[in-house]
Amino acid sequence: MDNPSPKTICLQGDPGVGKSRMSCLTAIHKPVYVMDIDRKLRSAAWAQAGLASGDIICWELREPVDDSNIRSRILSLTTAITQQGPTIRPKGFVAWSEQFYKIPEVAKEYKIGTVAVQSLTLLNEHMKSMIMFDAKRSKFTFDQWSALKIGWMDTFSVMRDICMENNLDLIVEVHERVVGEPGEKTTGVEIIEVASKSEGISTQRIYKGTQDISILASIDGQFGSLIGAQTDEYYHLFVDASDKDHPQWRCRVWPDGRRNLRTSFSVKQAVFAPDFREIWK
């Protein structure tokens, strides 16, 4: 289907709230090319008909977050002498990025209309693991956090550009995390020093009083608070379980005071069924 105005969409919410189902079954422009980082789509009962018909095309990232064996990885994380991060360079993020650059070829072969990345939360772990290996660290310091932010800013820009150039909608899915931020009811801040044999002295801020609560995309570091600015549509998916016998899967498109949600469509309500066809009218 022709798509003269491709959009970038972020679906945020806890596991099980219907992000993947909404992406795959209700996308306006099909087929949907799913980059399955979580490796759950092929086993989902609701996806079988779409996979069989070709409305859903699935590519799985089969590389582990860390190629080290379990024992050596735990030792690298917990033994002071060997805190040098993964012992083998992780291949997951590189494999995914190489595949993403093939999107123009995939678009021509399968006539896809949408690319869905499921999920950025796990893809973030692949990027972190690669950064730790290259930095020879088992824990992030300031330089690694800076690299993670810049890495995500550059990566997301490339993702958007490739999809826009090929008239494809881009849907990214993320889990969410709660953070406390200083607000009007914060009475002060205490800065403490934390000593580390391997990293020297670092500081930690502890805010006093009641803080403002924000709910961000579950991507570590600053990019979790910036992803909304990179998207055209930013929705929160959740389950309304007020009636325990009849839970309702819902999608919110207006800000709720804690999430910086948005939609470019002229809608008259904040909450919909998780269906793009109901929202994009």
N, C-alpha and C positions, 0 to 999 in steps of 0.2 A: 504494500500500500504506500502511495506517495506521502511524504511527510515534509511539507515545506517549512515547518517550524519545530525542529527537534528540541526536546526538553531534557534537562537533567533533573532527576528526581531522587530524593533521599527518603527511604522508609525506615523509621526508627521505632524500636520497641523490643520488649523482652522476647525470649524464645517462645514459640508457640502462639504468637498473636496473629499470624497469617501473612507475614511479609512476603514470603516466597510464593504463596498461593495467589496473592493479589498481583504480584509481578507477572507470574506466568499465565494465569487464566484470564486476567482482565485488562492486560496491556492493550492499548488502542491500536498499536502497529505491530503486527505479527508477520512471520514467526518471531519468537523471543529466543535469543541466543543467550543461554545461561552459562556463566562462568562459575562453576560450582566449587567454591573453595572449601565449603563445609562437607561436601561429599554426602549429601542426604537426598538429593532430588530424585535419583534413579530408584530409590526405595520408597518414595512417597506414593501412597495409593492414589491420591488426587491427581498426580502428574502423569499417570500411565496413559490415559487417553491422548493427552497432548503430545507425549513422546512418540506414541504410535502414529499419530496423524501428521507429525512434522510441525505442529504449531509450537512445540518446544524442542529446541536443539540444545543438547547438554555437552559441555566440555568440563571435565573434572581435573582439578589440580591434585595429582597423585603424590607429589613430593611431600615428605613430612616437614614439620616446622624445624626440626633439628635432625640431621642425619647421624648424629652420634648415637651409640647404643645407650640404653637407659642408665646403666650403672655409671658410665663415664660422664654422662651429662649431669647427673646428680652430684658427682664428685666435683665437677667444674664449678658448680653453683655454691657448694657448701664448704669446700676445703680452701682455707686461706692461701695456701701455697700455690694452688692451681686455679685461682680465680681469673681465668683467661677466656671465658666464654666457650662457645661450641668448639669442638676439636676438628670438625669438618665443615667447610663452608656450605651453609644451607643453600639449596637449589630452588626452593619453592617460589620466592618472589621473582627471581630471574625467569623461571619457567612461565609464570603467569604473565609477566610483562612482555615476553617474547610472543606469547599467544595473543595478547591484546593488540600488538602491532600488526597482527594478521587479520584484524577485524575487516579491513577493506576487502580482502580476498574472501572471507567468510560471507560478507554481505552480498558479493556478486554471485557466489555459488549457491547460497540458500535463499536469497532475496529476503533477508531478515529485516525487521523493522525496529527491533528493540534489543539492546544489550543489557543484561541484568547480572550484577556481580553480587554473589551470595557467599559469604558476607565480608564487608570491609573489616569487621571486628577480627576475624581470623586472619585475613590478609595482613592486618597490622602486625600480628605476631610473627608472620613470615618476614616482614620488613625489619622488625626489631631484632630477630635472630640473625639476620644478615649483617645488620649494623654492629651487633655485639661481636660477631666473628671478626669483622674487618677492624674493629677497634681493639680487639684482644681483651674484651671485658666480659664479665659475667653479670654486671650491673651497670645501669646507665648513670653517667655523670652529665654535667651541663652540655658538653660537646655532643654527646650522643642524643640528648633530647633535642638539641638544635638541629642535628642531622635528620631526626625523625620528622620534625615539623617541616623543614625545607623539602625533605623527600616526599612527604605527602602533598605539599602544595604543588610541587612540580608534577608528580604523578597524576594528581587529579586534573590539573590543567591539560595534560596530554590526553587523558581519558575523554575529557569533554571535547577537545579539539577533533580527535579522531571520529567521535560519534557525530559531531555537528557537520564535519566535512562530508560524511557519508549519509546524512539525513536520517540518523538513527536516534531514537530516544535512549537515554542512559538511565538505568535505575540501579541505585546502590542501596544495599541493606545493611543496617548496623544495629547492634544492641545498644543499650543505654546505661549510663552511670550517673550517680547522684554526687554533686560536689557542693561544698559550702563556700560561699564567697563573702568578703566583708561588705556589710551594708550599714544602714542607718542605726541598727541596734548593736553593732559591734563596738565595744567599749575600748578596745586597745589591741595591741599586738606585742607579743614577746618573741624575741629572736634568740634562739639557743644555738650553741655550737656543738657539732657532732664530730668526734674524732674518728678517723679510720686509718689503720696502718697502711693500707694500699692507696687511698685516695687523699690523705691529708685531712684538713679541716673543712667541713661544709657547714652551712647554716640551715636552720629550719624555722619557719614562721608559725607561731601558734596564735590564732585569733581568739580574743576573749569576748564573751557576750554572745548574743544570738546573731547568727549569720543568715544571709539570704541563701536559699537553696535553689540551685539550677540543675537541670537534668540535661546532660550532654550526650552526644554520640560516644559510644564506648570505643574510642580510639585514644590511646594514651597520649599525654602531652597536650600541647596547645591546639593541635588541629581538630580535636574533638569539639572545641567551641567555635571553630571557624568553618566547618563543613557546610553549615547552613547558608553562609554567604556565597558559596560556590554553586548553589543549586537554584533552579527555577521553582521547584515545588519541594516542600519539606513537610512530611506528614508523620504523625504519631499513630501507631497501631496499638490497640489494647483490647482486652476482653472485659466486658461489663458482666460481672458475675453476681450482680445484686439479686438476680433470681438464680439460685444455685442449680435448679433443675433445667433452666433454659438460658445458658450463657450466650451473650451476643458479642460477636467479633466486630469491632468498630474501628473507624479511621477518622482522626481529627485533623483538620487542615488549617485552623486558625490558632494563633498563639494562646497558650493557657497560663501564662504568667511564669512558667518555669522552662518552657521550651520555646525557642524562637521559630515557630512554625510559620509557613506561608503557602499561599497559592496565588497564581496569577489569574485564576478563573473567577468570574463574578458569581460567587455562590451566596446563598441566602441562609446557610446554616453552617455550624462549626463541625458537626459530626455526621459522617456518612457510613454506610456499609463499606467494607474494604473493596471498592470496585471503581477503577478509573472511569468506567463508562458512566457511572452515576455522577462523578465529580466534573469530568471534562465535557460539559455540555455548553 
